Amino acid sequence: MKLEPGVFHFNAQPRPHDAASPIFFDGRLDNRPDLLLQLRDLLRDDVRDAALAFAAFQKWGVQGLAHLIGDWSLVIWDEAEKSLLLASDFAGVRPLYYCLQRDRLLWSTRLGALVDGTQAAEIDDSFVAGFLAGRGSPNRTPYRGIFSVPPGQALRVTKDGVATEQFWKLPIGNIIRYRRELDYEEHLRSLFREAVGCRLRGAAPVLSELSGGLDSSSIVCMASHLMECGETPVPRLLTVSYEYPGSLDTRFWRTIEDHCHITGVHVPTADFPFLTENHTGGDSPAFWEQIHNCTSSIAREAGANTYLTGRMGDLTMGNWGDDSDQVAGLLRRGKIGDALRQSLAWSKLLRIPIYWVLGNAFLLNLPPAYAMRKHEKVERSAVPSSTEDSIAPEFLLRAPPSSISNDWMEAPPERRKHFRSLTETLELRKLQPPEPLQHLLYTHPYAHRPLVEFMSSIPADMVCRPGEPRRLMRRALHELWPPGLRKRRSKGSFSGVFLDSLRPLARWLLEQPCLQVVERGYVSPASLKRRLDLLTQALDCNEPQLRQIILLELWLRNRFGKPMEPAALVSAAVY
């Protein structure tokens, strides 16, 4: 059942599109056999995903939503409590937005529908602050008063207000240990097979991203294998790859196409730039709008309604170049000899003194308040060589960006980096589909919840060791890959593609008499002008933050029109 825009008046039940149904549901459930068995007494003749989700709520309440594995968002009318429940799965893949007004609540899976319905025109400064700082702002949208539902939580709305109940938490306390390394490999293979297979349950063609890296290549190889074995009704697998001159990835995705006997679609990035003056993301600022529109057209022409991506593969599979935090766990457990040996290995790999590795491990084992300062220091050091920040200090005082939760600090010191990255990815809803692809089941096998929980619960040194990122993944899945892929250690970079798109835009912005980001007080004009000039010369300018500023400026112009000329501003003030 498709989740459509809806309105909840506090003095009346919301209007469902099926008068007999108290649930609005968008998405896909992956553990249907288990749910059918557990909920058969409540289902009657309706076994759709929406009916399964509502039956789980009937049987177990809000905490029953944790039994729903898949990509989903839902709205439930709770007759007993006379309240409305809004919730999203743990990863927040399917969008769900809401706006709470004096006597009603409006919700939709499409941000634009709420913007139009509420005539929202004010920008949320907290969103802007997080956007420009590159940290994001959980549950915020560009529009004041419109929010996204937090993943893994349910919002209960009544005439008395909004209450939040969490039904999924980080698997911080989970511990899985096997006697044999082979058992970890077998478990990972089984879960990865499940993660891909449950996303291939329809009878329509499936579109899959193929970059040539290990993550997307593994998905394509597994999907192809399942189709060859007759374990999925999917009739055709189509891949889409993005190519640019000099790319290191091209020969690898061609190798996968040959290995899996697939004819892929190759999209030249030169024809669909990273960012242009008129393509800035639609209802929310976003890069690659043109290429997402192209991908949407490819899916439509192929008749595909599912799009697989390799997103979150690096995080789930432990693609860490530096995971020397593991030494902290060895020190805490009193394994001094092992700690010294591993410190030496990380020291040689990272080319840093061994006492730096040991000192870092010691600091991580300090009480949380001290350890938090250490993590903040590491975050500040993990930035480009240029650290110039053009955000106006007075703006940050007026609208400090909201932060992700600190639940990750409860994890053992050696796993905090992992859980912090996981928290950021989930709470900022980084896995949501771009607007042009929201009509598809845009889904990520590496965000399959059982897979994420398993990889977060096993010993860190099973996942990654010095010089062995993705250690378990390589051991468990290498037989899926063609020989040409097995030795691949890194991926190509799109930095040149980004610069090709941004440099002419920087020149154009330097010629404009007024900029929205300046007139609204978001950035300091002198700093911005200096950095734009550096960018036009391809010089170091903290380009990751600058690209956010450029995107926001162009999006504001498209959304609200170009800023007024200085003379016009004076006239407006007079009249």
C-alpha positions in Angstrom: 0.0 0.0 0.0 1.5 3.3 -1.1 2.0 6.0 1.6 0.3 9.1 0.3 0.2 12.6 1.7 -2.2 12.7 4.7 -3.7 15.0 7.3 -4.5 14.2 10.9 -6.9 16.5 12.6 -6.7 16.2 16.3 -10.5 15.9 16.7 -11.0 13.2 14.0 -9.5 10.0 12.6 -7.3 10.6 9.5 -8.7 9.7 6.1 -7.1 6.6 4.8 -7.3 5.7 1.1 -8.8 2.4 2.1 -11.5 3.1 4.7 -11.1 -0.3 6.2 -7.3 0.1 6.7 -5.8 1.9 9.7 -2.2 1.8 8.2 -0.4 3.7 5.5 2.7 1.8 4.4 5.6 2.5 2.0 8.4 0.0 1.4 9.3 -3.6 1.5 9.5 -6.3 4.2 12.3 -8.9 3.9 11.3 -11.4 6.6 7.8 -12.2 5.4 8.1 -16.0 6.1 8.9 -15.4 9.7 6.2 -12.8 10.1 3.5 -14.9 8.4 4.3 -17.7 10.8 4.2 -15.5 13.9 1.2 -13.4 13.0 -1.0 -15.9 11.1 -3.8 -15.6 13.7 -4.2 -11.9 13.1 -3.9 -11.8 9.3 -7.1 -13.4 7.9 -6.9 -13.3 4.1 -4.6 -10.2 3.8 -0.9 -11.0 3.6 0.4 -7.8 2.1 3.3 -6.1 3.7 1.0 -3.4 5.2 -1.1 -6.1 6.8 1.9 -7.8 8.3 3.2 -4.5 9.7 -0.1 -3.6 11.3 -0.5 -7.1 12.8 3.0 -6.8 14.3 1.9 -3.5 15.9 -1.4 -5.1 17.2 0.5 -8.1 18.7 3.6 -6.4 20.2 2.9 -2.6 20.2 5.5 -0.1 19.2 8.3 -2.4 20.1 6.9 -4.9 17.6 8.1 -2.6 14.8 11.6 -4.0 15.5 10.3 -7.3 14.1 9.9 -5.6 10.7 13.1 -6.1 8.7 13.3 -4.2 5.4 13.1 -0.7 4.0 9.8 0.9 5.2 8.0 3.9 6.6 4.5 3.8 8.0 1.7 5.7 9.6 -0.7 3.9 11.9 -4.0 5.1 13.4 -4.1 3.7 16.9 -7.8 3.5 17.8 -7.2 2.5 21.4 -4.9 5.4 22.1 -6.7 7.8 19.7 -3.3 8.7 18.3 -1.3 8.6 15.1 2.0 6.8 14.9 4.7 7.7 12.4 7.8 5.4 12.1 10.6 4.5 9.8 13.0 1.5 9.8 16.3 1.6 11.5 18.1 3.0 8.4 15.5 5.5 7.4 15.7 4.5 3.7 12.1 5.3 2.8 11.4 9.0 3.3 8.7 10.2 5.7 8.2 13.9 6.6 5.7 15.7 8.9 4.6 19.1 9.9 2.9 19.8 13.2 0.5 22.7 13.2 -1.9 24.0 15.9 -4.8 21.7 15.2 -3.4 19.1 12.7 -0.5 17.0 11.6 0.5 16.7 7.9 2.7 14.0 6.6 4.1 12.7 3.3 6.9 10.6 1.8 7.5 13.5 -0.6 9.0 16.7 0.9 7.6 18.7 -2.0 4.0 17.7 -1.1 4.4 19.1 2.4 6.1 22.3 1.2 3.2 22.9 -1.2 0.6 21.9 1.3 2.0 24.2 4.0 3.2 26.9 1.7 6.6 26.7 3.6 8.9 29.5 2.6 11.2 30.0 5.6 14.6 28.3 5.6 15.5 26.3 8.7 18.8 27.9 9.9 19.8 24.8 11.8 19.6 22.8 8.6 21.8 25.3 6.8 24.3 25.3 9.6 24.7 21.6 9.6 24.7 21.5 5.8 27.5 24.0 5.4 29.5 22.5 8.2 29.3 19.1 6.5 27.9 17.4 9.6 24.2 17.6 8.8 21.3 18.1 11.2 19.3 15.1 12.3 15.6 15.2 11.4 15.9 18.6 9.8 14.8 19.7 6.3 15.5 23.0 4.5 12.1 24.3 5.6 11.3 25.6 9.1 8.6 23.5 10.7 9.0 20.5 8.4 10.9 17.5 9.8 11.8 14.0 8.9 10.8 11.1 11.2 13.9 9.8 13.1 14.9 6.3 12.0 14.4 3.5 14.4 11.9 5.5 16.4 8.1 6.0 16.4 6.4 9.4 16.9 3.1 9.2 18.7 1.0 12.2 18.0 -2.1 13.2 20.0 -3.9 16.4 20.8 -1.6 16.8 23.8 1.6 16.7 21.7 4.3 14.4 20.3 6.0 11.6 22.2 9.0 9.6 20.9 9.6 5.9 21.5 12.7 4.1 20.3 12.2 0.6 19.0 15.8 -0.1 17.6 19.1 0.6 19.2 22.7 0.3 18.1 23.9 -3.3 18.7 26.5 -2.1 21.1 26.1 -4.9 23.7 25.9 -7.7 21.1 28.9 -10.1 21.1 29.3 -12.9 18.7 32.4 -15.2 19.0 33.0 -18.4 17.1 35.8 -20.9 17.7 36.7 -21.1 14.0 37.3 -18.2 11.6 35.6 -20.3 9.0 32.3 -19.9 11.0 32.5 -16.1 10.6 33.0 -16.5 6.8 30.1 -18.9 6.5 27.8 -16.7 8.5 28.8 -13.6 6.4 28.2 -15.5 3.1 24.8 -16.6 4.3 23.8 -13.1 5.4 25.1 -11.4 2.2 23.2 -14.0 0.1 20.1 -13.1 2.1 20.7 -9.4 1.9 20.8 -9.5 -1.9 18.2 -12.2 -2.4 15.4 -10.6 -0.4 15.7 -7.5 -2.7 15.1 -9.6 -5.8 11.7 -10.9 -5.0 9.7 -9.3 -7.8 9.1 -10.4 -11.4 10.3 -7.2 -12.9 13.9 -6.4 -14.1 16.3 -5.0 -11.5 18.7 -2.2 -12.0 22.0 -2.3 -10.0 24.7 0.3 -9.6 28.1 -1.0 -10.8 31.1 1.2 -10.0 33.8 -1.5 -10.3 34.5 -1.4 -6.6 34.2 -4.5 -4.3 30.9 -3.4 -2.9 28.8 -2.9 -6.0 30.6 -5.7 -7.8 29.8 -8.2 -5.0 26.1 -7.3 -5.2 26.0 -7.8 -9.0 27.9 -11.1 -8.8 25.6 -12.4 -6.1 22.5 -11.3 -7.9 23.7 -12.9 -11.1 24.5 -16.1 -9.2 21.0 -16.2 -7.6 19.4 -15.8 -11.0 21.5 -18.5 -12.5 20.5 -20.9 -9.6 16.8 -20.0 -10.2 16.4 -18.6 -6.6 14.7 -15.4 -7.7 11.9 -14.7 -10.2 13.8 -11.6 -11.5 14.0 -12.1 -15.3 16.8 -9.6 -16.0 19.6 -7.8 -14.2 20.7 -4.5 -15.7 23.7 -2.5 -14.4 24.5 1.2 -14.7 28.0 2.6 -14.5 29.3 6.1 -14.6 32.4 6.7 -16.8 34.8 9.5 -17.2 38.2 9.9 -19.0 41.1 8.3 -17.2 38.8 6.4 -14.7 40.5 3.6 -12.9 37.2 1.8 -12.5 36.3 1.2 -16.1 38.2 -2.0 -16.6 36.8 -3.5 -13.4 33.2 -2.9 -14.2 33.8 -4.2 -17.7 35.3 -7.3 -16.1 32.2 -7.8 -14.0 29.9 -7.3 -17.0 31.8 -10.1 -18.8 31.9 -12.4 -15.8 28.2 -12.1 -15.2 27.2 -11.9 -18.9 25.5 -8.6 -18.4 25.0 -5.7 -20.8 25.4 -2.6 -18.8 24.4 1.0 -19.4 27.4 3.4 -19.4 26.6 7.0 -18.5 29.3 9.6 -19.3 29.6 12.1 -16.4 30.6 14.8 -18.9 27.0 14.8 -20.2 25.5 14.9 -16.8 27.6 17.2 -14.6 28.0 17.0 -10.8 26.4 20.4 -10.4 25.0 23.0 -12.8 23.4 26.4 -12.3 19.9 25.0 -12.9 20.1 21.5 -11.6 20.5 21.7 -7.8 18.4 18.9 -6.4 14.7 20.0 -6.4 13.0 20.4 -3.0 16.3 19.9 -1.1 19.8 20.8 -2.2 21.6 17.9 -3.8 24.4 17.1 -6.3 24.1 14.9 -9.4 20.5 15.8 -10.1 21.0 15.3 -13.9 22.6 11.9 -13.5 19.8 10.8 -11.1 17.2 11.9 -13.7 19.2 9.9 -16.3 19.2 6.8 -14.0 15.4 7.2 -13.5 14.9 7.2 -17.2 17.0 4.0 -17.6 14.9 2.3 -15.0 11.7 3.4 -16.6 12.8 2.2 -20.0 13.9 -1.2 -18.6 10.7 -1.6 -16.6 12.7 -1.9 -13.4 11.2 -0.9 -10.0 14.2 -1.9 -7.9 17.6 -0.1 -7.8 20.4 -1.8 -5.8 23.4 0.3 -4.6 26.6 -0.5 -2.9 26.2 2.2 -0.3 27.3 1.6 3.2 29.6 -1.2 2.0 32.8 0.5 3.3 31.3 0.9 6.7 29.6 -2.5 7.1 32.6 -4.4 5.7 35.3 -2.6 7.6 37.2 -0.7 4.8 39.4 1.1 7.3 42.9 2.2 6.3 43.5 3.0 10.0 41.8 0.9 12.6 44.6 1.1 15.2 41.9 1.8 17.9 41.8 -2.0 18.2 44.9 -1.7 20.3 42.7 -0.1 23.0 40.7 -3.3 23.4 43.9 -5.4 23.8 45.2 -3.0 26.5 41.8 -3.1 28.3 41.8 -6.9 28.4 45.4 -6.9 29.7 46.9 -8.5 26.5 50.0 -6.4 26.6 52.1 -8.6 24.3 49.4 -8.6 21.6 48.9 -4.9 22.0 52.6 -4.3 21.4 52.7 -6.5 18.4 49.6 -4.9 16.8 50.9 -1.4 17.7 54.1 -2.2 15.8 52.1 -3.5 12.8 49.9 -0.3 12.7 53.0 1.9 13.2 54.7 0.4 10.2 51.6 0.6 8.0 50.7 4.2 9.0 54.4 5.3 9.2 53.9 6.8 12.6 55.8 6.2 15.9 54.6 3.2 17.9 54.2 5.3 21.0 51.6 7.4 19.1 49.5 4.2 18.5 49.9 3.1 22.1 49.2 6.7 23.4 46.0 6.8 21.4 44.9 3.5 22.7 45.6 4.6 26.3 43.5 7.8 25.8 40.6 5.9 24.4 40.4 3.9 27.6 40.0 7.0 29.7 36.6 7.8 31.2 34.0 8.9 28.6 34.3 12.7 29.2 38.0 12.6 28.4 37.6 10.1 25.5 35.0 12.4 23.9 37.5 15.2 23.7 39.9 12.8 22.1 37.4 11.9 19.4 36.6 15.5 18.8 40.3 16.2 18.3 40.6 13.4 15.8 37.5 14.7 13.9 39.1 18.1 13.6 42.4 16.6 12.3 40.6 14.5 9.7 40.0 17.5 7.3 41.8 18.7 4.1 45.1 20.5 4.4 43.2 23.8 4.0 40.9 24.3 6.9 39.5 27.8 6.1 35.9 28.0 7.1 33.7 30.7 5.5 30.7 30.2 7.8 29.9 33.5 9.5 30.6 33.1 13.3 27.5 35.2 14.2 25.4 32.8 12.1 26.6 29.8 14.1 25.9 31.6 17.3 22.3 32.2 16.1 21.7 28.7 14.7 24.1 26.1 16.0 23.7 22.8 14.0 22.1 19.9 15.9 24.3 16.9 16.5 23.9 13.2 16.3 23.3 11.3 19.5 26.2 10.2 21.7 24.9 6.6 22.1 28.0 5.4 20.2 30.2 6.4 23.2 28.7 3.5 25.1 30.5 1.1 22.7 33.9 -0.4 23.6 36.7 2.1 22.7 38.0 0.0 19.9 34.5 0.0 18.1 33.5 3.6 18.8 34.7 4.9 15.4 32.5 2.3 13.7 29.4 3.0 15.8 29.9 6.8 15.4 30.0 6.5 11.6 27.0 4.2 11.7 25.1 6.6 13.9 25.8 9.5 11.5 24.8 7.5 8.4 21.5 6.4 10.0 20.4 9.5 11.9 21.1 11.8 8.9 19.2 9.5 6.7 22.0 9.4 4.2 20.5 6.2 2.6 17.3 7.9 1.4 16.9 7.9 -2.4 17.5 11.1 -4.3 14.3 12.8 -5.3 14.3 11.5 -8.9 14.7 7.9 -7.7 12.1 7.9 -4.9 9.5 6.1 -7.0 11.9 3.1 -7.1 12.7 0.6 -4.3 16.0 2.3 -3.9 17.8 -0.2 -1.6 21.2 -1.1 -0.1 22.1 -4.7 0.6 24.9 -3.6 2.9 22.2 -1.9 5.1 20.4 -5.2 5.6 19.8 -5.1 9.3 20.9 -8.6 10.2 24.1 -8.1 8.2 24.8 -4.8 9.9 24.1 -6.2 13.3 26.3 -9.3 12.7 29.3 -7.2 11.4 28.9 -4.9 14.4 29.0 -7.7 16.9 32.0 -9.8 15.9 35.6 -9.1 17.0 37.0 -6.1 15.3 40.1 -8.0 14.2 37.9 -10.4 12.2 36.7 -7.4 10.1 39.9 -5.5 9.6 43.6 -6.0 10.5 46.7 -3.9 9.7 47.0 -3.8 5.9 43.9 -6.0 5.6 40.8 -3.8 5.3 37.6 -5.8 4.5 39.5 -8.9 5.8 36.4 -11.0 6.4 34.6 -9.8 3.3 37.6 -10.8 1.1 37.8 -14.3 2.7 34.1 -14.9 2.6 33.1 -13.6 -0.9 36.3 -13.9 -3.1 34.9 -16.9 -4.9 32.1 -14.7 -6.2 34.5 -12.4 -7.9 36.4 -12.9 -11.2 40.2 -13.1 -10.8 40.7 -9.6 -12.1 38.8 -8.1 -9.1 40.2 -10.2 -6.3 43.4 -8.1 -5.9 41.7 -4.7 -6.1 42.6 -2.5 -3.1 41.3 0.9 -4.0 38.7 2.8 -6.1 38.9 5.6 -8.6 38.3 9.2 -7.4 35.7 11.6 -8.8 37.6 14.6 -7.5 38.5 15.6 -11.0 34.9 15.3 -12.1 33.9 17.5 -9.2 36.4 20.2 -10.1 35.4 20.2 -13.7 31.9 21.1 -12.7 32.7 23.5 -9.8 35.4 25.7 -11.3 33.2 27.4 -14.0 30.5 27.9 -11.3 33.0 29.5 -9.0 34.0 31.9 -11.8 30.4 32.8 -12.5 29.6 33.4 -8.8 32.6 35.7 -8.5 31.0 37.9 -11.2 27.6 38.2 -9.3 27.0 41.4 -7.4 25.0 39.7 -4.7 24.9 36.2 -3.3 22.0 34.6 -1.3 24.4 33.0 1.2 25.9 36.4 2.0 22.7 38.4 2.1 21.2 35.8 4.5 24.2 36.1 6.7 25.4 32.5 6.3 28.9 33.1 5.1 31.6 35.8 5.3 31.9 37.5 1.9 35.6 38.2 2.0 36.5 34.6 2.9 34.1 33.2 0.3 35.5 35.4 -2.5 39.1 34.4 -1.6 38.2 30.7 -1.7 36.2 30.9 -4.9 39.2 32.6 -6.5 41.5 29.7 -5.3 39.1 27.2 -6.6 39.1 28.7 -10.1 42.9 28.2 -10.0 42.5 24.6 -8.7 44.4 25.6 -5.6 43.8 24.2 -2.1 40.6 25.9 -0.6 39.0 23.3 1.6 37.0 22.3 -1.4 34.6 19.8 0.4 33.0 22.7 2.4 33.2 25.1 -0.5 31.2 22.8 -2.7 28.4 22.8 -0.1 28.4 26.6 -0.1 28.2 26.7 -3.9 25.4 24.2 -4.0 23.4 26.0 -1.4 23.8 29.4 -3.2 22.6 27.9 -6.5 19.7 26.0 -4.8 18.5 29.2 -3.1 18.6 31.1 -6.4 16.5 28.4 -8.1 14.1 28.1 -5.2 13.7 31.7 -4.2 15.1 33.7 -7.0 18.4 35.6 -7.3 19.2 38.1 -4.4 18.3 41.7 -4.8 20.9 44.2 -6.1 22.4 46.5 -3.4 20.5 49.5 -4.8 17.2 47.5 -4.8 17.8 46.5 -1.1 18.1 50.2 -0.2 14.9 51.0 -2.1 13.1 48.1 -0.3 14.2 49.4 3.0 12.9 52.9 2.2 9.5 51.8 1.2 
